[in-house]
């Protein structure tokens, strides 16, 4: 079973061009989730009120958080690519979006990455200079935890991404829901998110999206390697009758 229980190696940065699966299983998108003195984004790309936050505002960018809900499959390796062994697993996860406030300043490129399974940290500091200089939209999607984060976690000191957000703010993140025993839905969640962004739906409505790129480092790079090597890209290509990752 593909549960993305991959080790933290020094894996080179992967850059992938994601196209759309035939049908996305995202059922609901809502936000941006309001922020206030008592309700803040966990692990934001930039902290409001800091020099980095002021620089982002000066560059004409806004930072927003959204929640998405849907259903996903769990897979096992098969002779002709991944095969479904469990379907209809429900989830609600979060999106962090940094975008030009003015759609006319958008480059057409979306930079898609994931929150790390441990502590739900993000990769903005690796991507920010290029994204802002180029006018790209940057998006991070929550894709669950992993074996290491679950093993080392306690109720007082949670590590997996789905748990640490609720520990940080149980009210703000009450809607989030991820199966405790099944991180294998991450492949569909990732692919469906890319599809949604490619179609300029949800938080990107009104933006002329041309390309969606994905990148990752360490675990996240290994995630993308598995996405390719286990045949998820080929499976989506067969569903679309065209290249999914180029």
Buried (B, 14 or more C-beta within 10 A) or exposed (E): EBBBEBEEEEBEBBEBBBBBBEEBBBEEBEBBBEBEEEEBBBBBBBEBEEEBBEEBBEBEBEBBBBBBBBBBBBBEEEEEBBEEEBEEBBBBBBBBBBBBEEBEEBBEBBBBBBBBBBBBBBBBEBBBEEBBEEBBBBBBBBBBBBBBBBEEBEEEEBBBBBBBBBBBBEEBBEBBBBBEEBBBBBBBBBBBBBBBBBBBBBBBEEBEBEBBBBBBBBBBBBBBBBBEEBBBBBBBBBBBEEEBBE
